[in-house]
Amino acid sequence: MFAATQPGIETLEPCGTPEHEDCGLRLTLDRLGEKWTVMAIAELSAGPRRYREIERALSGVTQRMLTLTLRRLERDGLVDRHVEPTNPPSVTYSLTPRGLGFSAITAGLVEWSREHKEAILSSREAYDGRGKG
């Protein structure tokens, strides 16, 4: 998937072309590209959580979007959903081993974002200030 063209820098080869296998990157990017995925994974990285705990932690998420996000994560095998047969049922979500691996990757993305946030905002401001032309 990676082919080095410059010392110390890895470049991507396109996935899914006839010359290159489909490595599954699109599957991962589909999940990663959803608005609430990274935040739900981050919340679950601290340990199992009940639905309402996750909902309270993700300010602005609707019940519908949180439910869809958790279902998609469960479908991909990143999250386990455990239902206790109580009245009413108690539902707990936790990361699977695959989800923990995904959490480690997203943690790197979050750290990179923190480190570069101000520079990105500054670049945007400079770009927008150039005007059209």
ZIHU-V56661 format. One record per residue. N is the residue number from 1. BURIAL is 1 if it has 24 or more other ideal C-beta (glycine too) atoms within 12 Angstrom, else 0. Layout:
[[N:BURIAL] [N:BURIAL]]
This chain:
[[1:0] [2:0] [3:0] [4:0] [5:0] [6:0] [7:0] [8:0] [9:0] [10:0] [11:0] [12:0] [13:0] [14:0] [15:0] [16:0] [17:0] [18:0] [19:0] [20:0] [21:0] [22:0] [23:0] [24:0] [25:0] [26:0] [27:0] [28:1] [29:0] [30:0] [31:1] [32:1] [33:0] [34:1] [35:0] [36:1] [37:1] [38:1] [39:1] [40:1] [41:1] [42:1] [43:1] [44:1] [45:1] [46:0] [47:0] [48:0] [49:1] [50:1] [51:1] [52:0] [53:0] [54:1] [55:1] [56:0] [57:0] [58:1] [59:0] [60:0] [61:1] [62:0] [63:0] [64:0] [65:0] [66:1] [67:0] [68:0] [69:1] [70:1] [71:0] [72:1] [73:1] [74:1] [75:0] [76:1] [77:0] [78:1] [79:1] [80:1] [81:1] [82:0] [83:0] [84:0] [85:0] [86:0] [87:0] [88:0] [89:0] [90:0] [91:1] [92:0] [93:1] [94:1] [95:1] [96:0] [97:0] [98:0] [99:1] [100:0] [101:0] [102:1] [103:1] [104:0] [105:1] [106:1] [107:0] [108:0] [109:0] [110:0] [111:0] [112:0] [113:0] [114:0] [115:0] [116:0] [117:0] [118:0] [119:0] [120:0] [121:0] [122:0] [123:0] [124:0] [125:0] [126:0] [127:0] [128:0] [129:0] [130:0] [131:0] [132:0] [133:0]]
